[in-house]
Amino acid sequence: MGATDNQGSFLNRISIRRNQVVSMDGNHEQELEDLEHFQKDVADRFSDLLSPPEDYHSGPILSIAWVRKLLDVFLCCEAEFKAVLLMGRDPSQITKAPLDRLVPEFLDRVVKALDICNAVSHGIESVRHFQKLAEIAVSALEQRPLGDGQVRRAKRTLLSLVTAMAVEDKEGGANKATERSWSFGRRQGVSAPSKDRAVGHFRALSWGMSKGWSAAKQIQAISSNLVAPKGNEASGLAQPVYIMSAIMLSVMWMLVTAIPCQERTGLITHFPVPRNLSWAQSMISLQEKIAEEWKKKEKKGSAGLLEEMQRMEKLGQSLIEFADSFQFPAEAEKLEEVAAQVAELAENCRRMEEGLVPLQLQIRELFHRVVRSRTEVLEVLDQGGKHSAPIM
């Protein structure tokens, strides 16, 4: 609530000032103050994301709860950015150099970010599929007494789960994924066709974009030509446009690292944002922290860094090992150990059940909010173009 209250105060302050001033051309000091407040709000929000969680609902970095908080930060920053750029402003101001170039470039990045939102939404569907597979395994392993039939059922489901999660999420990786699933099934004594269906279902869920679309290339395109303003431009409207572009790049990149997306091979891990900018320091620290984990996971063809998925993968592998060596009746000590892992997996599924649908709705909200803002900016550009057109 603190971030929301702070945002409301910021927007009200700008609204009052702009209503009091007919022309902003002679109001440079207030412009600088608004820009300073915007940068401070950005710094505070990303610093909060970097801080360890104080309670369960905050969640560790890249958990579902944390990703939802990340989206809240983006939406707050986006609202403040729009206020700084547009609220009560003469439209002709954002059609002058350098904004006549920077604003269209920003709007182009927005379109690319919208594509990423669509890809992430499809990816959440695949994560929900993983969750359902895990729930089936939990149901089987919770049966008492635990016999061969329940263990075999759980093993088949868990193999489907870990195989689907190991699929390389890149266009052209389909044959490799299928080959892995077949060989994996033979090694574990599970029929290959069931593995093939699991992998195929994963692709059907997560490959909702056009065949040649690449999340890695889309992120690279958003980062292209992103250069910090210098000289006089650093104290003008070019600065908030740059800040919002950097926020958009950072948030979209974090979403892509967390959620399965099509073609993430070679995803950038270095960003064109100078560390000496006060508002960017926490953002860069977050990027570096996540980039280290991404480099480790990318080598394994991971489905993503979402904390709940990583925990599910670890527990799934451990329970498969238990199933491989299971003999009825199992030792009481071993059953107790497995029961603890099953309970942890069940709790993980519960968190996913509670969080994934709201997360998907939040992605949609972000999508529609950004579409509306882009339309508003285009309308202001159109008005500014008409005002600056020469009279014939």
Protein Blocks (a to p, Z undefined) as FASTA:
>chain_A
ZZmmmmmmmmmmmmmmmmmpmblklmmmmmmmmmmmmmmmmmmmmmmmmpccfbfklopg
hiaklmmmmmmmmmmmmmmmmmmmmnopafklmmccfklmmmmmmmmmmmmmmmmmmmmm
mmmmmmmmmmmmmmmmmmmmmpccddfklmmmmmmmmmmmmmmmmpccbehilmmmmmmm
mmmmmmnopafklmmmmmmmmmmmmmmbcfklcfklmmmmmmgopacdehjllmmmklmm
mmmmmmmmmmmmmmmmmpccehjghiafbdcbdfklmklmmmmmmmmmmmmmmmmmmmno
pabjcfklmmmmmmmmmmmmmmmmgccdddfklmmmmmmmmmmmmmmmmmmmmmmmmmmm
mmmmmmmmmmmmmmmmmmmmmmmmmmmpccZZ
